[in-house]
Amino acid sequence: MAGAHGGSTGVPARRRDGQLAQGRMLEEAMAAIAENGLAGLTMSGLAERLGTSGGHILYYFGSKDQLLLAALRWSEDRLTEERRALLARRVRPPRKLDLFLALYLPKETRDPRWMLWVELWARTAANAELRSAQEDLDRGWQDDLAALLADCGLPGGEAETRAAADELLALLDGLSTRVVLGLAGATQMDALTIARRAATRLLPPAPSP
């Protein structure tokens, strides 16, 4: 995903007071996830990559759960910028919907952003803070998709478009989980094909030329 990995120079970025910038920590955490998987991300390992101490990272994030949530927010913030640019493009709404679906889905198996989502989903039942944060992150996608479906001519009012958006996002989440975990050889293209079929069934048929 956009900004999820890469760009690491091996030289820690520091503020003028000599402390590591939080954004640099989150960038390196996403790079570590991309390289070694989520299970391989430890506070001590991340500290070693950054040339600092585990205590310094804990000072900012408090726990591994908080670090993971902050990394997900950081990744989603960057993806939100990409989504806004997509929605502002001067193309027909059905084309925007197709681009939206592709942006939402993971790009590959072990996509670091989606690995974070799967991990945090498993932790939300026992953590109200994580659940609330994930709902906030989801809301932007839901709002934009509902508006996009309305622009595509989905019949009904706001309640109907929001229900359709929730239904389509639930499908996308399931497809994304299969891709990121590599279940049954699922690929991003397979998932996108299924998502396109589902979106087509929701919308009125295109007018004849």
Buried (B, 14 or more C-beta within 10 A) or exposed (E): BEBBBEEBEEEBEEEEEEEBEBEBBBBBBBBBBBBEEBEEBEBEBBBEBBEBEBEBBBEBBEEBBBBBBBBBBBBBEBBBEBBEEBBEEEEEBBEBBBBBBBBBBBBBBBBBBBBBBBBBBEBBEEBEEBBEBBEEBBEBBBEBBBBBBBBBEBEEEEEBBBEBBBEBBEBBBEBBBBBBBEEEEBBBEBBBEBBBEBBEEBBEEEEEE
